[in-house]
Amino acid sequence: MVKAISIIMVAFFAVITVMVCIASAEIKFAILPRLSSEALYGMFKPLAEYLTNETGEKVNIVIPKDFDAFKEAIKSGQADIGFANSLIYIQLKKDVNLDPLALSSEEKAGTKFRGIIIARKDSGIEKLQDLKGRKLVFVEKDSAAGYIFQMLMLKKAGMDVQKDFVTLPFAMKHDKVTMAVFNKEADAGGIREDDLEKMKNKADLSQIKVVGYSDYFPNWPVFTTAKLNKSVVEKIRAALLKLKPDDAESTRVLRSARLTGFVNVSDKDYDQLRQAAKLVGAL
């Protein structure tokens, strides 16, 4: 009898230990590194703290070193939640069971965003066709608004994206593209529209002009991997959707991330982007 009670007690404490470990497990929230890790950590720390308080689950920000490292973190299960551009999401969705939780809304673009091509005002470049024979720089092969959108834009303008201009090595960050154009290391470059204004303290933007705008596409989603407990997933989804655009609490939590809130999203919302990505060989 004593032995049986001992076994039951051991089993009981083992279950409690497992439950405590699960409850205290860290949820890793990976952010696509379009800017420096220092900048992104500062931008998204308030959101991680908010999610921790709202869900009772410890949420920590993780900034992989580059786009490939971000993808690997999601595929390998090193991250539980991801926040990435739409292209990265649909690429990962092909290989990994992901669930989009919420669609981000931004101050200017709202729930959609686009890419631009910039050049110096003294470059002699007035329209997209003037880019023929020029040196162009982009962010990264998997950057939606820093490469893919621009390729589609140029293709629609009648340009051969393989022959009509020189593509310089990827700059890896939007700010580096802007500086390459500003410093005349490149004749033009592709970046996300709202990332230009972020450079106002680093470069004289009065010397920069926008040559072309891409179409709008659905904004960045927050998504989760299948390994995260469903009840936790729903708590995170609910917490994100509480942050409604133009709400005071949303402003407090999201101001540093330059977001205004989150809205409902479904995987079907990205079908048009899938078509565009296939046109330029990105999917």
Helices and strands as residue ranges (DSSP letters): H 2-23, E 27-31, H 37-55, E 59-62, H 67-75, E 81-83, H 86-95, E 98-106, E 112-113, E 115-120, G 128-131, E 135-137, I 144-148, H 149-156, E 166-167, H 174-182, E 188-192, G 193-195, G 197-199, G 205-207, E 208-213, E 217-218, E 221-225, H 230-242, H 248-254, G 255-257, E 259-263, G 267-270, H 271-279
